[in-house]
Amino acid sequence: MIEGKTTGLKASQIQALERIYRRKISADELITSELARYLCELSFEIQRQVGVVIDRSGTIQYVIVGDDREIVIPDLSRFSLGRSGLRGLRCVHTHLKQEPLSRDDLTDLELLRLDSMAAIGVRDDGLPGNFEYAHLLPTKKKAQLETVTLRDFYRLDLDFGAFIQALDQEMERLADETVVLDDGRERALLISVGQGSRRQVEDSLDELEELARTADLAVIDRMIQRPRQINPRFLVGEGKLREIVISALQQRATLLVFDQELTPTQIRSISTITEMKVIDRSQLILDIFARRAQSRDGKVQVELAQLKYILPRLRGKGTAMSRLMGGIGGRGPGETKLEIDQRRTRDKIRRLEKQLDSLGRGRMQRRQKRIRAGVPIVSIVGYTNAGKSTLLNALTQSEVLTEDLLFATLDTATRRLRFPMDREVIITDTVGFIRDLPPSLLGAFKATLEELEDADLLLHLVDLSNPRFDEQITAVDKILDELELGRRQRLLVFNKIDKVPPEDLPHLCRRYQAVAVSAYDRKTFSALLEEMQRRFWPEEDLLTGASCKLDIN
C-alpha cells in the first residue's frame, strides 16, 4: 500500500513505488542492499523522503512518500502488539541530507513500538551513504533506546532475524515479570493535571486510585503534571502526553484515566494518538454506578446519566468513540446505546426521564405516608466510604451491604430505629458524596437524594481517621448547599474514633460541635442517641432509657 504525498509525481515514479511495494526481502535482513539503493535513487530523483514499513516475514506493508524533511507513518493499529510489547514492524526511510535520526523518528519508534527505526542517508550521487538505526532496549524502567550509526551503509552487518528474536524474548520475559496479569482486569494509568498545590493534586489522585479499585481496575502507574497553562486540546502538554503514551504502552496499559473531566474534543484528540481507551473521572464514577445500582430507580438513573454524558461525545464518531465501548466506561444498562445517533439518544433520554418521573410519584406517595404518620425522619449523609451503611446496620441491627469501597451504597435503604416509650424514627442511608462531583452525576441520583428533602435531621457522618476529614466536611456541606439543604437541621458525627488518638477526641468534638462514635462498637452510641432524643423530644426525659432499650451495652 502506497501512502503519503504522491501528488505531483510522474507516472513512472508512481510505478517505481508500486514495484517497491511488490518486493519481498529476507526476514534476516534489516533491509537489502538492492532495496536500499532503489529507495535512495528514487528519493534523490523526486527530492522527497521515501520509506518502507516491513513486517517480520519480510513483506513490505507500506511504501511511504514524504516531503524533503519527513515521512508520516500511517495508522498501524491493525498490527497488534505482541507479548513483548513490540509491533513486529520496522521502518526504513531515506534522509536527503544524510542527517541522523530525528526526534520525531525516535518518538515514532517509542510510540508505535516498532522493532526498529532506520534512516539511509542519500549521497549527492543518489546512492546510499551513512546509515543509522535504533531500537528499544529491554528495561523495567522508562523506555530506553539504543542507536547504531555507520558511516557507510554497506558496512551494515546484522542478522536482523536473530537479533529481533532475542530482543523480543528478553522484552517478553521482562513483561511477564513486571506487568502481565492473568485475572482479566483492565490495566489503568492514572493521570492528573492540576494547577493547585502538590498536596491537593496528590490527594485527588489518591481518591481516583480508590475509585479505580472500586471499579476493579489494576492501577499500574500514576502520572502528574502541574502546568502553568492547561492545554485546551490535550489537557496535558504534548511532550507530557507522548511520555504518558510511551509509559502506558511499555507497561501494557489498556486504559488512560484522567482525574479531570475531559471535553469531547480532548477525548478525541488524545484518542487519535493512542490505541488505548481514554476516560475521565466522571465516566469512571458512572461505571461504578452501573455496577452497583440494584433498584429499578438506580438502573434508570444510571442509564440516563450515561446517555447524557455520551450525547455530546457522539459528534465525530470514529476511533475516539469505538475505544470507549465495553469494559470500564461502557458498562451498564445503557451500554448498547452508546453509539446511536443524537436524535435517537435524545428520544431515549426523554423516555427515561418520563419513566423516572413515574417512579418518582411512587416514591412521593411513600414519603407522604411516612410524613403523615408523624414519625421523625433521619438521613445519614457524608463522604463516600465514611461508614454510613455500617452505622445504619449497627443502629437498627439490619444487614445493608457494606464494603470498604467508594460508592458501595447507591440505593436508598430505610429502617426504623426504636426508642423507649414507643418512640421511633425512620432512618435512611444515602449515596455518598465526593469532592468535585460533576452536576450531571449529582443529577443522576436526584431520586436518591430526594429523601433528604423530607429529613427532619441530617446525620453528617465523617471519617475522622482520614487526614483530610475537614476538607471532606467542606465538600459535603457544599453539595448540601447546592441541593438547597444548607438550612436543614444537621448533626455532625465523627466515625472511626478507634483509629485516632483518644487524647485528641474531646478537643475535636468541641471544636466541630460533633458527637463521636465507632460504627463497629455499639457501646459508643450513647452520646449520639441522647442527642437525637434531645432534638426530637426535648420535653421528655428519655436519656437513661435509650441505652437500655437499644441494648448497646
N, C-alpha and C positions, 0 to 999 in steps of 0.2 A: 504494500500500500504506500502510495506516494503522498506525503504531507508537506505543508509549508507554502512558501512563496514561489509558486511556479509561474505567476503572471509575467509575461514579457519574455519567456524562454522560447527558443525556436523549437520546431517540431523535432529536429534531430537531437536536440538536447533533452527533450521530454522522452524520446525513445531511449537515449542513453540512461536516463534514470530508471526507465522500465527494465532495461537489461540488468541493472544493478539489483533490482528487486527480485528478479528471477534467479539470481545466483544462490548458491549454497556453498558454505565454506566448511572446513573441518572443525569439528567441535573442540579439537585440541588446540586450535589457534585463536588468539585474541582477534586477529584479522590477518588475512593472507597478504603477501607482498603484491600479488596481482591486483587484488581489490583495492589496496591502499593506493597504488599508482593510478588506478582508474578513477578513484574518488578525487585525488589531487589534480589530475589533468582536467576533469570536468569542473571542479571548483575554480581552478585557475581560469578556465575559459569563460565561465559565467560570472566570475568575481563575487561569488557568494559561498558561504559555508554550506557544505553538504555532509550529511551524516547518515548512519545506518543504525538501526536497533536490531540486535541479533539475539536469538534465544540460545539455549544451551545445546540444542541439536545442530546448530549452525545455520538455521533457517533465518533469512532476513525478514523481519516482520514489518519494518517501516523503512522507507527512504525519505529523509527529511531535507528540505531545501530551506535555508535561512537567508539572512542578508549578509553583509560583509562583516558583521560583528557577532552574530549569534544564531543558533537554531532554537526552535521551540519544540520540545518533545511533546508528542500528542498524549491524550489520555491513555494510561496503561492499566486502568482499573480491571480490565478483563483478564489480566495476568495476575493471579492471586499470589500473595506472599507465601513462601514455604515455611516449614517449621523453624528454619534458621532465621527467618525474617528477611531473607533476600527474595527478589522477584524472579530471578532466573533469566534476566536480560542484561545485555551490555550495550553501551552506546559508544560508537566511534565516529568522530566527525573531524572536519578539517579546520585549520586556523590559517587564514590567508597571510598573516604577518609572522607566523611561527611563534606566536605568543603562548605562554603557558596556559594551563587550565585556569579558567576564570572562577571567581567566587560563585557565579551562577552555576557553572558546571559542577562544582563541588556540592553546592546546595541541592541541585537536582539528584546527584548521587545519593545524598543522605535522605532527602525527602522521598524519592521514588524507590529507594532500597535496591539500587542496581547492583549487579555483580561487579561492574567496573565502568568507569568513565574514561575515555581516551581521546586525545587530540593529536592529529597528524599535522605538522607544520608544512605549508606549501612553499616550496622554494621559488625563486624568481624564474626558473625554467619550467615550473609546473610539476616538478617531481617531488616525492616525499622528502621532507627534511628532518627536523627533530621530531621526537615522539615522547609523549608524556601520558601516563595512565595512573589512575588512583582507584583504591578500593577501600571498603570499610574494614576495620580491624575488630576481631572478637574481643569484647570488653563488657564488663558488668556495669561500668560507669557511663558517662556521657559519650556519645558516638565519637570515635576517633578514626582518622583516615591515614592511609599510607600512600605516598606519591612517589612514583619512579619516573625519572627523567633520563632520556637518551638523546645524545647529540645527533645521532644518525638512526633513522627508523630501521635500517637494515641490521642494526645490532640487536634488535629485539630477539631474545632467546627465552621463550616462556612456554612451557607446556600448560596452556590455559586450562585444559580439561582436568588435569591432575591438581592444578593449583586451586581451581574453584571448588573441586570436590573436597579437598582438605579444609578450605576456608568454610565451606558450608557445614561440614561435620563439626568443626570446632564451635561455630556460632550456634548450631543446633544444640550442642552439649551445654553451652552456657545458658541458652534459653531454657532448657529443661531444668537446670539447676536453680534458676532465679525467677522465672516468670510463668512457667506453664502450670495451669490449674486444671484439674480433671473434674471439678464439681459443676461445670456448666455455667458458672456465674459470669456476668459481663464484667470486663476489666475497665475500671474508670480512672481517668486522670482528672483531678480536681484543679480548677483554675480560679483565682480571684484577682480581680483588677479593681483597685480602690485607691482613693486619694486621702483616706483617713489615716490615722496613726497605725503603726505596725501592729500594735496590740489589737486594735479594732478589727483589722483585716484578718489576723490570726484567729481571733475569737469567732468571727463569722465563718471562716474556713473550717474550724473545728466543728461548728454546728452543721455545716454542709457535709462533713465526713460522717456525722451521726445520721443525717438524713440518708446518705448513701448506704450506711449499714442497715438502716430500716428497710431500704429498697432492695436489700440483698445484693449489693454490688461489692465487688472486690476492688478496694481502692489501692492502686499500685504506686501512686505518687501524687504530690501536691506542688503547685507552682503559683507564685505570687508576683504580681507586678504593681508597682505604685507609680504610675506615670504622672508627669506634670500636667499633661493633657490627655484626655481619653480619645482614642482613635475612633472616629464615628463609623468607620467601615468594619473594622475587625475587633473593636473594643481594646484589644492589646496592640502594641506596636508590631509592625510587620516582621521585624527581626525576632522579637519575642515569640511571635506566632510560629515562625519557622522552627525555633528551638523547641516549642511545645510539641509540634507535629513530629519532629525527629525523635524526641524523647518518647512520645506515645508509640511510635512505630517500633522503636527499639525495644520497648517493654511490652509489646503486644497488646496495647490498649485497644479496646473496641469502642470506647465512648469517651467523649470530652464533656465534662460537666462544669459549666460556668456558674460561679456564685452570684453573679449579677444577672438581671433579666436582660435577655438579648432581644433586639428588634428583629423582625422578619428579614430585613436586609442583612444584618450582621450574621444571622444563621446561614443565609445563602452564601454570603461572601466567604465565611470560614469553611463551609462545606465544599466549596469549589476546589480547595487545595488540600483536602484530606479525604481519605476513604473511610473515616470513622463517623459515627453518629455524633451530632452536636446538640446538646440540650442545655437548658438553664435551670436555675433553682426552682422556678415556678413549675416547670414541666416535671421535675423530679418529685416535687410535692404532689402534683396531680397523679403521678404514678403510684405513690404511696396511698393516696386516697382511693384509687381504683382497686388496689389490692385489698384494702381493709374495710371498705364500705360494705355493710351486710344488709342493712334495711333497704326497703324499696325506695324510700326517700333519698337515702345516701347514694344509691346507684344512679338514680335520675340526676341528682345534683352533680355527681362526678362526670357523667356523660355530657351534661350541659356545659360544665366548666371546660371540659376537653374541647368541645366544638367551638366555644367562644375563643379559646386560646388558639386553636388551629385556623380559624377563619381568616385572619389577616395574613396567615402564612401560606394560604393556598395560591397566592399570586406567584407566577414564575415557578410552577412546579418543575421538578426535574430531580437531579441527584440530591439537591439540598433537602427535598421533601422525602424522596424514596429512602434516604438513610435514616429517617425518623420512624419507619414502620416497624412494628413489632418490638417486643422486649421493653426495656426501660424507656419511658416516654411515649409508648404507643400501646399501652395495655388498657384493659378495662372494657366496659360495655360499649364505648364508642369507638373502639379501635378499628373496626371495619369501615368506618365512615370518614377516616382522616384524609382520604384523597378525593372525596366527592367534590363537585364544583360548588362555587359560592352560593348559587341560588338554592340548591338542594340543602346545603348546610344551614342557610338561614331558615328554610322551611322547617327543618328538623329542630332547630333552636326554638322556633315558635311553638311547635307541638310539645316539646319538653317543658317549656315554660307554662303552657296550659295544664299539662299533667301535674307539674309541681304546684300550681295554684289549687288544683283539685285536691291533691294530697294535703295541702296547707289548710283547707277548710276542715278536713277531718281532724287535723292537729288542733285547730282553733276550737272545735267543739269539745275536744277532750280537755283542753286548757280551761275553757269556760266552766266546765263541770267541776274542775278542781277549785276554781276561784269561788264558785257558788257554795261549795262545801265549807268555805271559810278556813281551810287548812293553810297555814303559812307555807310558802314555797321557798326553798333554799337552793341556789345553784352554785356548784363548785366550779370556779373558773381558775385559770392560771396558765403559766407557760407549759408548753408540751413537755411531758415526762417529769412533771413536778410531783406526781403521786396522787392525782385526783381519783382515779379509779380504785387505787389501793385504799384510800381514805373512805370512799363510799362503801367498799366491801367491809371494812373494819367497823364502821359506824352501824351498818344495817345487817351485818352478818350475811351478806349476799356473795355472789360469785361472778361479778362482772370481770371480763377478760382484762388481765394486767400483764404487761411485758415491759422490760427495760428498753423501750424503743420510743423514738419520737412518733407522735400521732398513733399510738397504739389504740386509742379510742376515737372513733369518728362518729358513732351513732349515739344518740342520747340514751342514757339509762336512768330510769326513775324508780326510786324506792321510798318506803315510808320509814321514818325514824320516830319511834315511840318514846314519850317522856312519861313521868308519873302523872297521876290524876287524869288519866285518859287523854292526855295531850299528845299531839303528834305533829310532825311536819313532813312535807314532801321534799325529798332531796334529790337533785338531778346532777348527773355527771355530764360534762360537755367537752367538745373537741378542744384540744389545747391550742394556745396561741403561739406565735413565733414572731420574732422581730422582722421588720420589713416585709410583712405579708402583703403581697400584691392585692389590690382591690378585687380583681377577678376571683382570686381564691377565697377571699373573705365572703364574697357574694355566693360562692359555690356552696357554702354551708350556712347560708342565711336561715334555712329552716331549723337547723340545729340550734342556732343562736337565738331563734325566736323565743326559746324557753326563758332566756334571760329577761325578756321584757316583762314577764309576769312575776319574776322573782321578788320576794319581799326582802331577801338578803342574799348578797353575793359573798361566798367564801372565797377570797382570793388566796389560793394556796401557792406557797413559794418554796422552792427547793433551797433551803438555807445552806446546804453544803456546796452549792455552786458558787465559785469565786466571783461570778458576775451576777449574783442574785439581784442586786439593786438595779442593774440595767434591765433585767427581765421584768422586774416590777414596773419600771417605766414603760417598757414595751406593751405590757398588758393594759396598763392604765390608758395608754394612747389608743389602743384598739377599742377599749370600752368607751372612750370619748367619741371615737368615730362611729360607734354604734348608738350614740346618743344615750349611753347608760352611765355617763360620768357622775350623775347625781343620785344614782341608785345606792341604797344603803349597803355598805361594804364592811367586811371584817377580814383583816389581814391575818393569815395563819401561816406560821413558819413550820415546814415539814422537814423530816430527816434530821432532827436535832441530835440523834445519836451519832451523827457524823461530824459534829462541830464541838469545839472545846466547851465544856459545861460552864466555865467561868465567863465566857463571852455571852451566854444566852440571856441573862437578865438585862444586860446593857442593851442588846439588840432589840429585845422586846419592848423596852421602854422607849427607845429611840424611834421605832417604827409603829408603836402602839399596836403590837401584834400579840397573839397568843401562840404558844409553841406546842407542837405535837410530834410524835413519831407514828406514822400510819401503821407501822408494824407492832406497835406496843399500845394496847388499849388502855393501859394504866395512865397514859399521858393525856387522856381525853378530857379530864375533869374541867380544866380551865375553859376549853372550847365549849363544852356542853353548858356550863354555867353562864357563859357569855351569851350563848344563843337563847337560853331561857330568860335571861335578864332583858334581852331585846324584844322577845315576843310576848312574855307575860311578866312585865315588871311589877305588877301589883301582887303577885303571889310568891310566896317563899318556897321555892322548889329546889333550892340549891343542894341540899343534902340528899334528897330523894333520887336525883337523876343518876348519880353514880351507882346507887344500889340497883335501880330499875334496869339500867343498861348492863349491869354485871361487868363493869370494866375492870374490876379487881380480880 
